[in-house]
Amino acid sequence: MGLKTDAPPLELTYEDVLDLQRVRHHFEFEGFFAFEVLAALQLALRHPDFPEPMRGHVQAFAEALANVVSVSANLARVAKAGFDPKEVSSLKSKA
């Protein structure tokens, strides 16, 4: 049972993309929130159906977040390990 609507399908136009390229925004996150976003991005990047056209931008953003949350040697190790599925299995939570 879907919703019926007369609205046109959602799509980005070339003009939308040009508008987005002019947008600059700075975010302020608490550290643990940034770490959670990093973990979610790392998981998404490992998905086999993740769209290749956006992979580079998402990877770069995730790497920037990894640098932000790497405030100790252990956090840097954990953040880096999240990019390697073989490493993730060796990490254990001590919480």
N, C-alpha and C positions, 0 to 999 in steps of 0.2 A: 504494500500500500504506500505508494509514493505521493509526495506533494505535487499538486498540479500548479504550474505557474506560467504566466505569459512572459516572464523575464527572459531576455536573450541569454545564451550560454555565456559563462564566464570565460574571458580570454584576455591576455595581455596584448596590447597593440604595440607597434613600434614606438609610438609617441609615449606610451606608458613606460617603456624601457628607457627612453631618453630622459624622462622625468625622474625615474629612479636613480639614474646615474648622477644626477645633480644633488641627491639627498645625502647629507652627512649627519650622522647621529652618534653621540657618545653615550654609552651605557655605564651605569654604576651598579655593580652587583656585590652582594656579600660573597665572601670567598667560597663558602660551601655551596651556594647557589651556582656560582661559576663552575665549580667542580662537577656538580650534577649535570649542568648543560654540556660540559665537556664530555662526560661519560655517555650521555645520550647521543651526542654527535659521533663519538667514536663507534658506538654500536650501530648507528645508522650507516656510517661509512663502510662497515663490514658487510652490510646486506648486499646480496648478489644482484638485486634489482635496483640498487641506488643509481639514479640517473647520472650518466657520465658527464653531460654538459655542465652540471653544477658541482661535480666532485671537487674540482680544484679550489673553488671559492670556499666550500664548506671545510675542506681539509685545511686551508690557510687559516680560517677563522678558528678551527679547533686547535691548531698549533699555537695560535696567539693566546687562546685561553689556557692552554697547557703551560705556556710561559708565565702567565699571570698567577696561576695557582701553585707554581713550583717555588714556594717560599721556604722550603726546607729540602734537604737532600732526599728524604723519604718521599715527600710529596712529588718531587721531580721524577723520581723513579716510578711511582705509581702512575703519574700523568703520562709519562713516556710509554709505559707498558700497555696502556689502554689502546695504543695504535697497533699493537701486535697481539693477535688472538692467542698465540702460543704462550705469551707472557701472562696474559690475564688469568689463566687457569692456575698460575703459581701464586697469585696474590690472595691473601686471606685477611678478612676483617678481624680486628682485635676489639671491636666495639661490643 
